[in-house]
């Protein structure tokens, strides 16, 4: 009788393990969260560069966030989204709903948009979650505009900085 009980228990344990691992083979597949603290971020084959086009006030200043997909991420990542989040209430709203991930992607927002929802989360999806409805493979979060984000007085200067920085990062690896 005890042997039957042990076999039954082993079968249930095995079924439970299969349910936990699922078809993907990952136990409790969780999104990797990475903290992007600086104006230049590079990890998981993604670079995120920040710059600010200074206006006469907060509402006329524009924040540039350039996402660059490196060679190592080309086969793994297919899309991204950006979410604004209130760090205290957790309230979220989309900045970029869901977009195909090109080699270079630029997101712009008014600097004033960061006053109510300062946190930005960059969510990156693989081919299996291409619709953006699944869990992202990883996300990069910033609690606010990085203090190290440079400010420029012309759009040309912002674009030149972003291009030069991207080139330096690409040649550094």
C-alpha positions in Angstrom: 0.0 0.0 0.0 2.8 2.4 0.9 4.5 1.8 -2.5 1.3 2.8 -4.4 1.1 6.0 -2.3 4.8 6.8 -3.1 4.2 6.3 -6.9 1.0 8.4 -6.8 2.9 11.2 -4.9 5.8 11.0 -7.4 3.4 11.2 -10.4 1.7 14.3 -8.9 5.1 15.9 -8.2 6.2 15.3 -11.7 3.0 16.8 -13.1 3.3 19.8 -10.9 6.9 20.3 -12.1 5.8 20.2 -15.7 3.1 22.7 -15.0 5.7 25.1 -13.4 8.3 24.7 -16.1 5.8 24.9 -18.9 6.6 24.4 -22.5 9.4 27.0 -22.4 11.4 25.1 -19.8 11.8 28.1 -17.6 10.7 28.0 -14.0 8.5 31.0 -13.3 9.8 32.8 -16.4 10.3 36.4 -15.1 11.3 39.5 -16.8 14.8 40.6 -16.1 14.8 44.2 -14.8 17.8 46.4 -15.4 18.4 49.8 -13.8 19.4 52.4 -16.3 20.9 55.2 -14.1 23.0 57.1 -16.6 22.4 58.9 -19.9 24.3 56.1 -21.6 23.2 52.5 -21.0 24.4 49.3 -22.7 23.4 45.8 -21.8 21.7 42.8 -23.3 22.6 44.0 -26.8 20.7 47.3 -26.4 21.9 50.8 -25.9 19.8 53.7 -24.6 21.1 57.2 -25.0 19.4 60.3 -23.5 19.8 64.0 -24.5 17.7 67.1 -24.0 16.9 69.8 -26.5 16.7 72.8 -24.2 13.7 75.1 -24.7 12.7 78.3 -23.0 10.9 76.3 -20.3 10.1 72.7 -19.3 7.2 72.4 -21.7 9.2 73.5 -24.7 12.3 71.4 -23.8 12.3 68.0 -25.5 13.8 64.8 -24.1 15.4 62.4 -26.6 15.7 58.7 -25.8 17.5 56.8 -28.6 17.3 53.0 -28.5 20.0 51.2 -30.5 19.8 47.5 -31.2 23.2 45.9 -31.3 24.3 42.9 -33.3 23.8 40.5 -30.4 20.2 41.5 -30.0 19.2 41.4 -33.7 18.2 37.8 -33.6 16.6 37.8 -30.1 14.6 41.1 -29.9 11.8 42.1 -32.3 9.9 44.9 -30.6 9.7 47.3 -27.7 7.4 49.6 -25.8 8.0 52.5 -23.4 5.8 53.1 -20.3 5.6 56.2 -18.1 5.1 55.3 -14.5 4.3 57.3 -11.3 6.9 56.0 -8.8 4.6 56.5 -5.8 1.2 55.3 -7.1 2.4 52.8 -9.7 0.0 54.4 -12.2 1.2 53.7 -15.8 0.5 55.1 -19.2 2.0 54.2 -22.6 4.6 56.5 -24.2 5.2 54.1 -27.1 2.5 51.5 -27.2 4.3 48.7 -29.1 6.6 49.1 -32.0 8.9 47.0 -34.1 12.5 47.3 -32.9 14.6 48.8 -35.7 18.4 49.2 -35.5 17.9 52.8 -34.3 14.7 54.1 -32.6 14.1 57.6 -31.2 11.4 58.4 -28.7 10.8 62.1 -27.8 8.8 63.6 -25.0 8.3 67.0 -23.6 10.4 67.4 -20.4 7.2 68.5 -18.6 5.8 65.0 -19.3 8.2 63.7 -16.6 6.7 65.9 -13.8 3.7 63.6 -13.0 5.1 60.3 -14.2 8.9 60.5 -13.9 9.8 56.8 -14.3 10.3 55.4 -17.7 10.3 51.6 -18.5 11.7 50.3 -21.8 10.2 46.9 -22.4 11.9 44.6 -24.9 10.1 41.6 -26.5 11.3 38.5 -28.4 9.8 37.0 -31.5 7.5 34.8 -29.4 5.9 37.8 -27.8 6.0 40.0 -30.9 2.5 41.2 -30.4 3.5 42.9 -27.1 0.8 41.0 -25.2 3.3 38.6 -23.6 5.9 39.2 -21.0 9.0 41.2 -22.1 12.3 39.4 -22.1 13.8 42.3 -20.1 13.0 45.8 -19.2 15.3 48.8 -18.5 13.9 51.3 -16.0 14.8 54.8 -15.0 13.4 56.6 -12.0 13.7 60.0 -13.8 15.6 61.7 -16.6 19.2 60.8 -15.9 21.1 63.7 -14.3 24.0 63.0 -16.7 21.7 63.6 -19.8 23.4 66.5 -21.7 21.4 69.6 -22.7 21.8 71.2 -26.1 20.4 74.4 -27.7 19.8 73.0 -31.2 18.3 69.8 -32.7 21.3 69.4 -34.9 23.6 69.4 -31.8 21.3 66.7 -30.1 21.4 64.5 -33.3 25.2 64.9 -33.6 25.7 64.0 -29.9 23.5 60.9 -30.3 25.2 59.8 -33.5 28.7 60.3 -32.1 27.9 58.5 -28.8 26.4 55.6 -30.6 29.5 55.3 -32.9 31.9 55.5 -29.8 29.8 52.8 -28.1 29.8 50.6 -31.2 33.6 50.8 -31.6 34.2 50.2 -27.9 33.1 46.6 -28.0 
